[in-house]
């Protein structure tokens, strides 16, 4: 019970980190990767909506993939995380001013916050939906590193962003994408090796080498017996 409560508390803290990172980047008029980036591009078309609303709606189709391949528990935790992130993002946007001195600083700081938040979510068997669900699915089913999947998705988002954002904005946004991927890459490297170790040989089961040695020792005895006969 206590462990489960700690897991949910970690998920809440992770959502707060991601929400801060997203709004820090959004305040600098930059772009963030993943489903959040898709949401920011969508806001260029539907400017009357909030980021939280768009982010929540975009994630709905991905729950079907999550439910089928990643299980009910993961899907529930991800749904809660997405809902928290949507609400916290809108709350931060309307309650705090997160303007940074320079867009590059916002890109680095925001990217690191998002990366740390995603890492905590993955360690607690959750995600923020969208491309994160796809990344976790590919990592579990095919061993493809989540950082590589997210980076590939971010490249596609960056290419699309060139039609909606100035080139300089896209350039600074690339820094944020790299910051997120670098944190996730370190998480991947730090994961313990879960491969089952080979069991030690039982003392009651002699090895093949031991059996071979016994046969070799017995051969001269058998030869002498035949000679005597």
C-alpha positions as CSV (number, residue, x, y, z in Angstrom):
1,X,0.0,0.0,0.0
2,X,2.8,2.4,0.9
3,X,4.7,1.5,-2.2
4,X,1.7,2.1,-4.4
5,X,1.2,5.5,-2.7
6,X,4.8,6.4,-3.4
7,X,4.4,5.4,-7.0
8,X,1.5,7.7,-7.5
9,X,3.3,10.5,-5.7
10,X,6.2,10.1,-8.1
11,X,3.9,10.2,-11.0
12,X,2.4,13.5,-9.8
13,X,5.9,15.0,-9.3
14,X,6.9,13.9,-12.8
15,X,3.8,15.5,-14.3
16,X,4.7,18.7,-12.5
17,X,8.3,18.6,-13.9
18,X,7.0,18.0,-17.5
19,X,4.3,20.7,-17.2
20,X,7.0,23.2,-16.0
21,X,9.3,22.3,-18.8
22,X,6.5,22.5,-21.5
23,X,5.3,25.9,-20.3
24,X,8.9,27.2,-20.0
25,X,9.5,26.3,-23.6
26,X,6.1,27.5,-24.7
27,X,6.7,30.9,-22.9
28,X,9.8,31.3,-25.1
29,X,7.7,30.7,-28.2
30,X,9.6,27.5,-28.9
31,X,8.5,24.0,-29.7
32,X,8.7,20.8,-27.6
33,X,8.8,17.3,-28.9
34,X,6.4,14.4,-28.7
35,X,2.7,14.7,-28.4
36,X,3.1,18.1,-26.7
37,X,4.9,19.3,-29.8
38,X,2.0,18.1,-31.9
39,X,-0.3,20.0,-29.6
40,X,1.6,23.2,-29.9
41,X,1.5,22.9,-33.7
42,X,-2.3,22.2,-33.5
43,X,-2.7,25.4,-31.5
44,X,-1.5,27.4,-34.5
45,X,-4.6,26.2,-36.3
46,X,-7.1,26.1,-33.4
47,X,-5.9,29.1,-31.4
48,X,-9.1,29.3,-29.4
49,X,-8.2,26.1,-27.5
50,X,-5.8,25.7,-24.6
51,X,-2.8,23.5,-24.7
52,X,-4.3,21.2,-22.0
53,X,-7.4,20.6,-24.0
54,X,-5.5,19.8,-27.2
55,X,-3.0,17.6,-25.5
56,X,-5.8,15.6,-23.8
57,X,-7.7,15.0,-27.0
58,X,-4.7,14.1,-29.1
59,X,-3.8,11.3,-26.6
60,X,-7.2,9.6,-26.8
61,X,-6.4,7.2,-29.8
62,X,-3.1,6.1,-28.2
63,X,-4.9,4.6,-25.2
64,X,-6.2,1.8,-27.5
65,X,-2.6,0.8,-28.3
66,X,-1.7,1.0,-24.7
67,X,-4.6,-1.0,-23.5
68,X,-4.0,-3.8,-26.1
69,X,-0.2,-4.1,-25.8
70,X,0.9,-2.5,-22.6
71,X,-1.8,-3.6,-20.1
72,X,-4.6,-2.0,-18.1
73,X,-2.4,-0.8,-15.3
74,X,0.0,1.1,-17.6
75,X,-3.0,2.6,-19.5
76,X,-4.6,3.8,-16.3
77,X,-1.4,5.3,-15.0
78,X,-0.8,7.0,-18.3
79,X,-4.4,8.4,-18.5
80,X,-4.0,9.9,-15.0
81,X,-0.6,11.3,-16.0
82,X,-2.0,12.9,-19.2
83,X,-4.9,14.3,-17.3
84,X,-2.6,15.8,-14.6
85,X,-0.3,17.2,-17.1
86,X,-3.1,18.8,-19.1
87,X,-4.5,20.4,-15.9
88,X,-1.1,21.5,-14.5
89,X,0.0,23.0,-17.8
90,X,-3.1,25.2,-18.1
91,X,-2.8,26.1,-14.4
92,X,0.9,27.1,-14.8
93,X,0.2,29.0,-18.0
94,X,-2.5,31.2,-16.3
95,X,-0.8,31.5,-12.9
96,X,2.9,32.0,-13.4
97,X,5.3,33.9,-15.7
98,X,8.1,31.7,-16.9
99,X,9.8,34.0,-19.3
100,X,13.5,33.2,-19.6
101,X,16.3,35.7,-20.5
102,X,17.2,33.8,-23.7
103,X,15.4,31.2,-25.8
104,X,18.5,29.0,-25.6
105,X,18.3,28.9,-21.8
106,X,14.6,28.1,-22.0
107,X,15.3,25.3,-24.4
108,X,18.0,23.7,-22.2
109,X,16.1,24.1,-18.9
110,X,12.8,23.1,-20.3
111,X,14.2,20.1,-22.1
112,X,16.0,18.8,-19.0
113,X,12.9,19.2,-16.9
114,X,10.8,17.2,-19.5
115,X,13.5,14.6,-19.7
116,X,13.7,14.1,-16.0
117,X,9.9,14.0,-15.7
118,X,9.6,11.3,-18.5
119,X,12.3,9.3,-16.8
120,X,10.4,9.2,-13.5
121,X,7.2,8.3,-15.3
122,X,8.9,5.4,-17.1
123,X,10.4,4.1,-13.9
124,X,6.9,4.0,-12.4
125,X,5.4,2.2,-15.4
126,X,3.6,5.2,-16.9
127,X,4.1,7.8,-19.6
128,X,2.5,11.1,-21.0
129,X,0.9,9.2,-23.8
130,X,1.3,9.7,-27.6
131,X,4.8,9.1,-28.8
132,X,5.8,8.0,-25.3
133,X,3.3,5.1,-25.5
134,X,4.8,4.2,-28.9
135,X,8.3,4.4,-27.5
136,X,7.6,2.2,-24.4
137,X,5.8,-0.3,-26.6
138,X,8.7,-0.6,-29.1
139,X,11.2,-0.8,-26.2
140,X,9.3,-3.7,-24.5
141,X,8.3,-5.6,-27.6
142,X,11.4,-5.2,-29.8
143,X,14.1,-3.8,-27.5
144,X,14.4,-0.5,-29.4
145,X,15.6,2.2,-27.2
146,X,12.9,4.7,-26.2
147,X,15.3,7.6,-26.8
148,X,15.7,6.6,-30.4
149,X,12.0,6.4,-31.0
150,X,11.3,9.7,-29.4
151,X,14.2,11.3,-31.4
152,X,12.8,10.0,-34.7
153,X,9.3,11.4,-33.8
154,X,10.9,14.7,-32.8
155,X,12.6,14.9,-36.2
156,X,9.3,14.5,-37.9
157,X,7.7,17.1,-35.7
158,X,10.5,19.5,-36.4
159,X,10.1,19.1,-40.1
160,X,6.4,19.8,-39.8
161,X,7.1,22.8,-37.6
162,X,9.0,24.5,-40.4
163,X,5.7,25.2,-42.0
164,X,4.3,27.0,-38.9
165,X,7.3,28.4,-37.0
166,X,10.3,30.7,-38.0
167,X,13.5,28.8,-38.8
168,X,15.2,30.3,-35.7
169,X,12.5,29.0,-33.5
170,X,12.9,25.5,-34.9
171,X,16.7,25.7,-34.4
172,X,16.3,26.6,-30.7
173,X,13.7,23.9,-30.3
174,X,16.2,21.3,-31.6
175,X,18.3,22.0,-28.5
176,X,15.3,21.2,-26.3
177,X,14.7,17.9,-28.2
178,X,18.4,16.9,-27.7
179,X,18.2,17.7,-24.0
180,X,15.2,15.5,-23.6
181,X,16.7,12.6,-25.6
182,X,20.0,12.8,-23.7
183,X,18.3,12.4,-20.3
184,X,16.2,9.5,-21.6
185,X,19.4,7.9,-23.1
186,X,21.1,8.0,-19.8
187,X,18.1,6.4,-18.2
188,X,18.3,3.6,-20.7
189,X,22.0,3.1,-20.0
190,X,21.4,3.1,-16.2
191,X,18.8,0.4,-16.4
192,X,19.9,-2.8,-14.6
193,X,20.4,-5.9,-16.6
194,X,17.3,-8.0,-16.3
195,X,18.5,-11.0,-18.2
196,X,18.2,-14.1,-16.1
197,X,21.5,-15.4,-15.0
198,X,22.4,-19.1,-15.7
199,X,21.8,-21.2,-12.7
200,X,24.8,-22.8,-11.0
201,X,25.3,-26.4,-11.6
202,X,24.0,-28.7,-8.9
203,X,26.5,-30.5,-6.8
204,X,24.5,-33.6,-7.3
205,X,24.8,-33.4,-11.1
206,X,28.3,-34.1,-12.3
207,X,29.6,-32.1,-15.2
208,X,30.4,-33.5,-18.7
209,X,34.1,-33.0,-18.1
210,X,33.9,-35.0,-14.8
211,X,32.1,-37.8,-16.5
212,X,34.6,-37.9,-19.3
213,X,37.5,-38.1,-16.8
214,X,35.8,-41.1,-15.1
215,X,35.5,-42.9,-18.4
216,X,39.1,-42.3,-19.3
217,X,40.2,-43.7,-15.9
218,X,38.1,-46.7,-16.4
219,X,39.4,-47.6,-19.8
220,X,42.9,-48.9,-18.7
221,X,41.3,-51.0,-16.0
222,X,39.0,-52.6,-18.6
223,X,41.9,-53.2,-21.0
224,X,43.9,-55.0,-18.3
225,X,40.9,-57.1,-17.5
226,X,40.6,-58.2,-21.1
227,X,44.3,-59.0,-21.3
228,X,44.2,-61.1,-18.2
229,X,41.3,-63.0,-19.6
